[in-house]
Amino acid sequence: MTKLATVLAAIGMLVLGLTARADVRLQGGGASFPKPIYERWVSEYQKLHPDVKIDYGAIGSGGGIKGITDKTFDFAGSDAPMTRKEFEKVGGPAGMVEIPTVGGAVVMAFNLPGVTELNLDGNTIAEIYLQQIKNWNDPKIAALNPTVKLPDQGITTVHRTDGSGTNSIFTNYLCTQNQVFNNKIGSGKSVEWPKGSVGGAQNQGVTQIVQTTRGAIGYIELAYAIQNKLTFATVKNKDGRLVKATAESVALAGEAAAAGMHGNILAANIWDQAGPNAYPISSFTYVIVYKDLGYLKDPAKAKALAEFLRWATTDGEKMAASMDYAPLSPAVQQKVAAALNELTWEGKKIALVK
């Protein structure tokens, strides 16, 4: 081999080595609620950073928190903030960063041929899921829909079978609306539904059952309802106004959240908020990581994750409304940026690209 060939071969091996080291793979998983926008963010970010490969598996919020607890995920998605018990398993909240990414709505999708508009309120929804209201032409539903011809059709309630943040949002909201629901079913990522309710895994599973079952009603994320062309109800809010779920009505529910958000655990409940145009079954969805990213075993990987999260919660927010999510308000974005600035690698601050 000539000297030139030897040099070229060495350069080639060096380039290959640098390329291999430059490729970074990040694995996230959890809530299916934000899956559509997370997939969009990943797609757009990878166009800008083709050396960063990101995968997000929608397995439910409970699975996401388990994955970050076990450190099998690099980052977790959850529609429900971590509980005290969950924090205990990771050494307490001081070692974690939990940030909202977007706001979203849980909507009441229904399959009722001939009915395209439906009004509901929280108490009526609770009584439907308690199976106290069993038919679509029940007087309580009729009173909310005086101009709608409701059929004499049995109601099939559809619920989430996986441990999910959507369950948590929906049940927490209904607990504020109906004391019997609060006492009998309660709130949480997993609850025991009355016998006869049909279960589906994740948003996709509930969506499919509602689509194929005449008389069905199910709670799903707004983007899934729109993407699958499902009709969904308008819901009466805390001010007594009937409000349709939109990015704007969710944003109004989360508008005042920033004042109560501090530090590295930025959690706030935004269901059943006051305001004439606030949609009542609203929530933030969250990304959760350890404050020190040393568990990723690679400083390049840690920096890539921190920079992706910074991009997602700034430039990525501009895509939210077009996908039927509510972008974070400027005040909340500032709190998120401050929390991300606290990320470290083995005790040293990670310098992020601004």
Secondary structure by P-SEA (a helix, b strand, c coil): ccaaaaaaaaaaaaaaaaaaaabbbbbbbccccaaaaaaaaaaaaaaacccbbbbbbcccaaaaaaaaaaccccbbbbcccccaaaaaaacccccbbbbbcccccccbbbbbccccbbbbcaaaaaaaaaccccccccaaaaaaccccccccbbbbbbbbccccaaaaaaaaaaaaccaaaaacccccccccccccccccccaaaaaaaaacccbbbbbbcaaaaaaabbbbbbbbccccccccccaaaaaaaaccccccccccccccccccccccccccbbbbbbbbbbccccccccaaaaaaaaaaaaaaaccccccccccccccccaaaaaaaaaaaaacccccccccccc
